[in-house]
Amino acid sequence: MVQDWLLEIAKGVGKLFLNPLLYWSIIFIILVGIKRIKQERRYFGTKVFDVLTEWKDTWGFSAIIGIFYSLIIIGVGMVISYEAIIILSIVTIILTLTFRFTLLSPSYTIGITILILMLSPLLSEFLPIDGEINLSSLAILLALLLFVEAHFLSRIRQNETFPGLVRGERGSWVGRHWIKKYSIIPLFTLVPPGLIEPFADYWPFLSIGGEDYALVLIPFVLGFEFPVRGSMPYEVANRLAMKLLGLAVIILAIAIGSISISWLTIIAVVVAILGREFIHYRFRIEDHTRSPFFNHTNDGLKVLSVIPGSPADRLNILIGETITKVNGHKIQSEDELYEALQETGSFFKVELLNNNGEIRFIQSAMYEGDHHELGLIFAGEPYRKIK
């Protein structure tokens, strides 16, 4: 029995590399990163973040949660058909073609997959699906991955969002941030048939027929993005995380109920999609009613972003802080900032107002090879003209 499990695990890992979604998801995030860098250079004249920044900070947690959820899925006995896996992969690839991380929420990727599977009898000419389909497993999986999305949102920190520019209501350029994350969650799931036989009376609990099962490692793609201009991005991310967490709890309860009452599956999907849309809609309305946060002020220069690895990053200058003085000189523009920095050569002293309105001081030496502008990004006219 142990040999059968080990063999199926090895085969399941091997099947991961037969899934085109794995390769496309990696190509996709590289293309997204290249596109973002081009936009950063149009806006600010320099690259701010590396190509894989949206993805790279998710690897550790994705692996841990993948192992944890895999143990739950296998332990409970949640069986998913090969047809469902194929349709989910196709749906995910199609949604990535929009280059919008928002559509990579499990509310859409798994939700649309469930809807297609529910309509499969009407689409039998185009979707030759044989055998039974257990949609409760997919609905529960949808809820579980929404918990992951909420967790990634809650982990957004002050200097981890992506800057941009947008025209304000009066026609001037103001700062905007994108709260963005992208991850690939590797999950083992049971599929029929295979070498694994039931080891308990209850197992598998959510079966689709058959007496033996195999394992498949699936790369679940997850992403989100929210453009913010009226508040500090990390504060918005924390509020959105709590709302998404509440939505995940509701969907999980409905999905578990669908095990006994099958029509609750469609309720879970509708709640997932409409709930996600409602959260996004309320967020957009609230953000647009606020005045631009990263705007010009009479108190100094508000920091829109900090280039990772730059002197400003090493000195822990944070987005949203306002530079009021450099080397004793009051600052009202970027030109004044650069002139003040060059005045004292290799040493500089900066006075800032933090986000609580408190004054703090930073002083340091400027070393050879350091960015002459400290690595600070401010809102203003784009570096290159944008139509």
Secondary structure as UniProt FT lines:
FT   HELIX           2..16
FT   TURN            17..18
FT   HELIX           20..44
FT   TURN            51..52
FT   HELIX           53..56
FT   TURN            57..58
FT   HELIX           59..76
FT   STRAND          78..79
FT   HELIX           82..96
FT   TURN            97..99
FT   HELIX           101..104
FT   HELIX           106..118
FT   TURN            119..126
FT   HELIX           135..154
FT   TURN            158..159
FT   STRAND          162..167
FT   TURN            169..170
FT   STRAND          173..196
FT   TURN            201..202
FT   STRAND          213..228
FT   HELIX           233..257
FT   TURN            258..260
FT   TURN            262..263
FT   HELIX           264..289
FT   STRAND          301..306
FT   TURN            308..309
FT   HELIX           311..314
FT   TURN            315..316
FT   TURN            319..320
FT   STRAND          322..326
FT   TURN            327..328
FT   STRAND          329..330
FT   HELIX           334..343
FT   TURN            344..346
FT   STRAND          347..353
FT   TURN            355..356
FT   STRAND          359..365
FT   TURN            368..369
FT   TURN            372..375
FT   STRAND          376..378
//
